[in-house]
Amino acid sequence: MELQVTYRSELELLTCKSPTSELKYRVFQIYGQKYVKLLNPTGDPEPSTEVFVSNIPRSISVDSLFKFFARCGDIYQIRLLMDFSGCNRGKCFVQYQRVRASREAICCLHDEHIDEEHRIVVKLSLNNNRLILKSIPEWVSEQFVRDVVVRVMGEGLTGIAIKKSRVPYKNYCFCTYRDHQFAIMAHKKSWPFLNVAGMVIDVHWAVPKLLRYSTNLYFTNFSPDLTKKDLFDALIGIIDAKTLVQFRISSKFYGYITFVNYQEMVKAETRLKTKCASPNVSLTVPPAAKISDTVTLGCKLDSSEGTLQEVKWFKDGTAIFRYKPTEVPPGKSFNVPGINLELDKCDSSQIVISNVQSNDTGVYGCEVSTEVPFFRSSLQTAFMYVLDVPEESPSVRYYIRNSDIRAECASPASDPPINITWVVNNSKTFKGTDTYISTHTNATGNHPRMTLSVLELPYYGSYNYRRAKIRCVANLFHLYHKEAEFVAYSTENFDKLEFEKKETPYTENASQPLLELIFVIYMLAAVIALGVLYWYVLYKS
């Protein structure tokens, strides 16, 4: 915002023009202070809007000083502390109309050059109205101390509090005044010391109420290219400006904010951590790919997370690709051996790798960074296998042991090993009280490994194994799926099971229920015949 500041000393008038407004100020001096005060204000300034400035040039003009501080917002008044020579004493008070403007001055103008030789100090004016008298001998009565204070520095006094000091045999006294101006006059009257019962008592400014419970919140990891103005605008949109006492960027590496109390600091910390949390990034990496395939890896920043600054891709911690919208061209490959990137298909949301090989197996990572002011980043990783997928099906052998079904399924060798699942009568089988499954691999390391799985099913189990369809299902990610199947069924001898290899699913015989009924009738007739024969033999004998 370009400001035009004009000062006419003969009229004691200063004019400040901006594209949106024109403000006029009266310039006058009362005793040791020169005032630059707004004419015809529309209202009173907000509370806690005055800042204290030190180390200003003693010969600086009023219009130059005004223009320097007007960058942060509308000024209500400036008070320059003057000496008898007509120069300022290197200190002044600047009062803004809004709290935000005063906090912006504390953050953005502190430690800035007002000219080539002077870096100014900007702090919040605390309007301190309390003085403290230290090291008062314990034998001096409270009433005597009160009488001395009222006699020497009693103008504007509103309260006296005498308390016991931590120093043995000493007391201290708080003197509270109507406002800061009365406290200044009392401090001058008691300078350089106060005589109490022949004892020299020092008078100091007490810790202001605003700083009594102040707490610092430190922040770091911001870009060294970030300006104070950008950082302030970003943070002040999240935290309440009225709770700030001080805002400092101590170096290019960290800064801190002083809050009025611990509770406000915790609230601000929670909001900032939420705002500065890692952006929402969706990473899409296939878990496995075949050798010689072309693979697309996706990494997309949520549109609500801010403006994209940079995207980096890594393979096992080594950078392979970077995309930065501000560069020409935006995409850059780092030429890692074995990684064949199709650059014309790589952009901010994906990379394309062609002709992948087994050595391309590894951890792929995508790091996304957002723009100012927070420079948030998120690193997502995923593992991808590149496999030489076998063509063979699993082999199965099976036999009877003590009327129990025992089957063994062996998969082709691969790295990683193939997963084997047993399915009995179209139901997936797990380990249980009547089922036993044991799976083993025959090698370790990165060598191809064969999987051997053993299934044992008791004849008396929960399944009806008089006619059981058993399948061995072998899977390797989404790239390999093979099955081997057999059917176990009963014969006339119910103590034995026989097996028959089936290429098609088993279908129920429609005449089987009738045969079973005939068999039951036949058995009942045989039992009756045996009973009759037994009765006849017994009767004849």
C-alpha positions, 0 to 999 in steps of 0.5 A: 500500500503506497502512502503519501505523508505530508507535514506542514510545520507552520500549520502543525498539520500532517496528512496521510493519503492512501488509495482508500482514505485520507487522514489528518493529524495535529502535531504539537508538543506538551512539555517533554513530549511531541504528539502526532494525534489524529483529528476527528477520530470516528471512535476510540482505539481498541485496547492494548494497541500501543507499542513502545519503540526505542533506538530511533534516530534522534534527528529523524523527522516526524513525517519519516517516522510516521510513514515508517510505522503507517505501513502496518495500519492506521495510526491513532497517535505518536508520542515522541520523548523530547529533550531540551535541544529539540531532538528526540531521546531515541524513544517513542510510543505509537498507538494504532487504531486496531489490535492487529496493526499493533501486533503486525508492527511488533512482528514485522518492524522489530529489528528493521532498519529505519535508516542505514545505522539504526535498527529499531526495537518494537515492543508492546506498551504494557501501560504499567501502573505499579512500582515495587520497593524492595529490601525494606527492613523487617523492623520498619513498621508497615504504617511508617512505610505507608506514611513515607510513600504517601508523602513522597510519591502519593499523587495518583496512588490507589493502593499499597500492599506490603508483603514478606520477602523471600530474603530473610528479615526483609519486606517489599511493597507494591504501589499501584497508581491510577494510570501509567502517567501517575506511575511515571511521575512517582518513579521520577520523584523517588529517583534515585532512591527512597529514604525510609527510616534512614535506609536507602530503598530502591524503587523499580517497575513491577512486573506488569500484570499482562506479563505475569503469566505469559508463556512462549510458543516456539515454532521452526521449520519455515522457509528462510525466504519467507518474509515476516509479513507473509508469516504474520498474515498466515499465523494471525488468521489462525490465532487471536491477535488480542492474546499476543504479547510479543512476536519474534523471529529470532533467526532464519531457523526459529521464532517464538510467540508470547501469549498472555497466559498458558491457556491461550498458548495451548489453544493456539498450539492446537490450532496451529498443529491442526493447520500445519498437519501433513497434507492429505495425499493419496498414493497409488502403487500396485503391490506387484507387477510382472517383469517387462510390464509398464507400471503407473504410480500415482500421487495426488494432493487433495485440492483443499490442502493448498497450492502445490510447491513440489513433488518428489519420488523416491525408490529405496530412499534415492530420488528418481523424479521431481516435479516443480511447477515453477521450473521449465520444464517442471519435471526432472529425472535423476537417471537412476540405473534400472529405472526407465521413466517415460517423462512425457507421461510423468506429471504432478500426479503420476510417474510411469515406469516402463520395462520393469525388472526384478531389481525394481522391487523395493519401497517407492515413496512420494513426498508432496510439499505445499506453498507458503506460508506453512510449507507442509509436506507429506511422505507416503511410501509403499512396497512393490514387487516385480515378479517372474510369475510361474506358469505351472499349476500347483501339484497335489497328492492325497491318501488315507491314514487311519480313515482320515483324509490327508492331502499335500499341495506344492506350489511352483517356486517364486519370490515371494512364495505363493499363498495356498488356501484349502477349500472343502465343499466350497467353504474356505478351511481354517485351522480348528479342532477337527482340521489341521493345516501346516504350511512350509517354505523351503528357502530363505532370503530373496531366492525363489521359494516353494510352498508346501501345505498339508491338510488333514481332515478326520472322517468323523469331523463336522463335514460330511466327508463321505463325498468331499470336494477338496481344492488347493487354491494358489495365489500370488497377488493379482498376477497368479491364480491356479487351482488343483481339485480332487473328490473323495467319496465312499464305497460299499465298505464304510470303513474306507475312503477312495479318491478319484481325480476330478476335472469338473465340479462334483454333481449330486446323483438324483437316484442316490436317495432311492438307493439309500432307501432300498438299502435301509429296507433290505437291512431291516428285512435281513434283521427280521429274518435273522430274528425269526431264524433265531426264534425257530432254532431256540424253539426246536431245541 
